[in-house]
Amino acid sequence: MPTYVMLSHFTEQGIKSVKDTVKRSEAFKTAAKAAGVTVKEILWVQGQYDVVTILEGPDEAIAALGLSVAKLGNISSQTLRGFTTADMEKILAKVS
């Protein structure tokens, strides 16, 4: 199953209600499960981003989940496709 890393920033709306962030993360996990996406980890971080989320799921499901979350207005995010060691070995085997 493809792995994705979602890097998120709180929006102005999201930071105003930051005390609800854990509750929102639980709602996100529920929505992800319903969409066929596994939330491997959610980490609140310091620095350039506020939240890092590791997800596994089909491409279309990840894209739809990301848009559904963005529509709520609490975060803006960037989603990156990740590759495991096994994935990279398959990719590198095709490099000429």
N, C-alpha and C positions, 0 to 999 in steps of 0.2 A: 504494500500500500504506500503511495507517495507520502513523503514527509514535507511539512511546510513550517516555516518560522514566520510568525506574525509579530511585527514590531509596531507598537502602538504608542500614541501620545494622547493624553487627556485633552479634550477640547475645553473651551471655557465652560460650557455646560457640565462636562464631566468632572472638572476640578471643583466646581461649585457644590457638587453632590458627591465628592470623593469618599465620604464616609459610607456610601452605598456600594463602593467598588467590589467588595467581597461578595455581597449579595448579587450584584450584577454578574460576577464571574460564575456563580452557581447557575444563574439563569442561562448564561452562555453555554455552560457545559450541557445543560438539559436540551437546549436548542441544537447544539452540535450533535448530540447523540441521536436526536430525532432526524437529523439530516444525513446520518450515516458517517459522521466524522468523529474520530476519537481525539479527545483533548489529553495529550500526554503530560503537559505541564503548563501552569500559568505562574509566571514570576513577576513580581513588581520589582522594578530596578531603579537605580539612581543613575543619572547621566543623561545621555541624549534621548533615551526613550523612557517611558513610564511603565510599560508592561511588555513582556516577551511571552509569547504563547507558542507552544510546540503542538502541532496538529498532525494527524494522519487521516487521509481520506481521499476519495476520488476527486480529480481536478474540478469538475463541475460543482460538486458539493462544497468544496472549500471556497470556490468563487462566490457561490450563492450565500454561504454563511457569512463571508466577509462583507458582502453588500448589505445583508440583513442587519449586521451589527453596526455598520457605518450609518445606516438609515436612522438608527436610534439617536445619534448625535453626541454620544459621550466620549467617543474616541475617533481619531483618524489613524489609519494604519497602512502599513506596507507589508505585503505578503510575499515571502521568498520561497521558492522551491528548494528543498534541501536534498542532498544525496548522501546515502549511507556508504560505508566502505564497500559493501557488496555492489551497490549501484555504480560506484566509481570504477570498480574492477571491470564491470560489464562495459561501461563507457570507454575506458582506456583500451580494452581489447579491440575496439573498433577504430582506434586512432592509428592512422598509417604513418 
